[in-house]
Amino acid sequence: MSSLFLKDEAVEKAPAVVGFEVIRYIRSSGERRISIFDVVDRFKREKWFTFNALIYGLTFLYAVGLLDFEEPYLVALDAD
């Protein structure tokens, strides 16, 4: 099983860190759901942005129960 943090990877590309940035953006938008296209457009110029980093970050959020998918939207869930 792969690790959340790899020693050869930049910390800002770690799934937990990318997930934090994504969920913070969704919640700061004032909406519970936001288009995946808006998320990509917002982060595509960031230093850490790669397709894999974004997918791993979204997968991390889904695995911990903070995010759900309603195509093409990402839905921020409240932490229980």
Order of alpha helices (4+ residues) and beta strands (2+ residues): alpha-beta-alpha-alpha-beta-beta
